[in-house]
């Protein structure tokens, strides 16, 4: 694998959400994260979850004023974030815990986009939240949840591969959740991801 040298211009493009730069960033670090995580975890879903959470936190830090200041240390930063997420995964109280047969089912705090469309009032609330989202997030959520298009078709329409589609979808769902909660919608709870 060829190592990439990050500079201020690259970091600036990431902060401005330049699509080709984001694609390069995710493709580059996904390879490294998968190598690292596969050596420490058994399940491919756990590898994917931790990689997604790592990307989410890194992108969030990039958009912060106090986030990443030294682009040449971007690789070390991504690695540190991944280590933190991995440690949280190991410490999580429900990871690997055996439950008794009489243990009640845990409450699911994920916002169910399909279930939200049941009532007319809620449908209107979801439409208003979707209208507030960036165009790309809005189109992606509609394609996946409302139009129920195949993921390969969505990848073609957005010009991305399946790995980057996961990142875009993760970010779009996060943005939807933030706007939905800000709108004061009843029953909205942050999803544990």
N, C-alpha and C positions, 0 to 999 in steps of 0.2 A: 504494500500500500504506500502510495506517495503522500508525504506529509505536506500540508498546506501552511503557508505563512500568512497569518491574519494581520491586517493593518487597519488604520483608522478609517480609510475609505470603505473597506469591507464592513466594518462595524456600523458605519453611518448608513450604508445601504440596508443593513439588517434592521436598524432602528426605523428606517423609512418604509419598511415592509416591502422591499424590492423583491418581487416574486422569484426571479432566477437566482438571486443571492440566497433567499430562504431555502429554495430547493437544493442548492449546492450544500448549504449548511447542514440541512437535515440528512441528506444522502451521505455526506462526509462523516458526520458524527454518529449516524445510525450504525454504520459498519463497526466503528470502534466500541459503541455501547453494547451492541449485540455480542461481540467477542468477549467483552468484559463480563456481561451479565450471564451469558450461557455457561461460563466457567463457575458461576456461583449459584445458579438457580436451576431447578429441574424443568419447570413448566414454561412452555413458549409464551403462554398468556401472561405470566408474571414478568417475563423479559419484556414483552410488549408494553405492559402497564407501566413498568418502571421507566422504560425509555420515553414513553409519552409524557409521563409526569416530569421527567428531567427536561424535555424540550419545553414544556409549558412553563416551568419555573425559569429556565434560561431566557426564554422570550419575554417573560414578565420582567425579569431583571434588566434586560436590554432596554426596555421602554421606560425604566425608572431613571430619574435624574442621578441617583446615587448608585446605580447599577454598575455595569462594567465600564471601567475607565481605561484599562490597558488592554488593547486588542491583542497584543502578542501573548497575553496570558489567557485567551479565550478557551483554549484546549484544557488548561488546568482548571478553569472555572467550571466547564461542563463536567469534567471528571469529578470535581468536588461536589457539585450538585447531585450527580448520579450516586456518589457515595452516601450522601445524606438521605436521598430517597430510598436507597437500598437498606440503610440502617433503620429507617422508619418502617420499611416493609418487614424486616426481621423482628422489630419490637412490637408491631401491631398486635393488639390483644386478641383479635379474632383469627390470626394467621395460624393455621395448623391446630386450632383448638377443637377438641372433641366435645360434641354437645350431647346431652341426654335426650332421650325420645320425648320427654315432656317439656323440653325447653321451647318457649314460644319463638316463633319466627321473628327475626330481626325486622325492624321497620325499614322499608326501602325509601330513602330520601331522594332518589333520583327523580328529576322532573320527567314524567312520561309524556312526550310530545303527542303521541297518539291519543292518550287518555284525556289530555287537555282539550281536545277538540269536541268533547261530548256535548257540552252545553253551548248555546248561542253566545252567552255572555263571555264565556271563557274563550270561545273561538275568536271573538272580537279582540279580546285582550292579547291573544297570541298574535293575531294579525298586526296589532299596533306595535308589539315588541319586535316582530320580524321587520316591520317598516323602519325601525330605528337602527337596525344592524347595518354594517357595511354591506355593499352590494354582493360581494363574493360570498360572505357568510350567509346572507339571505338566500341566494340562489342555491347554495350547497344544502342548506337545511331543507328547503322546499323539495329539492331533487331526491334527497334521501328519505325524509319522513313523510312528506305530503304526496309526492308523486311516486314514491317507492321504486325508483329506478335502480337498475342493476349497478353495482359498484364499477364494473368495467366500463359501462356506458358513461357514468359520471366522470371517470378518469379521462376518457376520451374528450368529453365536453370541456373539462377544465384543463386539459393538457398536462396531467400529472400522472405519476405512477401510484400504485396502491399504498406504498409506504407514506408518501407525502399526502395522499388523500386522508389517511388516518390523522395526520397532524392538523390538516385544515379542518377536518370534521371535529376534532377535539377542541380546537380553538373556537370554532363557530358555536359549538354547544356551550362552551364556557361563556362566550359573549352573550348568548341568548339567556343563560342563567342569570348573569349579572344584570342585564336589562330587565328581565322578568322580575327579579327581586326588587330592583329599584322602582318598578312600576307599582309596587305594593300589592301584588297579586296574592291572594290568600292561598295558604298551603305551600307556598314556594319555600323550599329548603335547599341549601347548598348540597350538591351531590358529592359524595366521597368518591374520588377517582384515584 
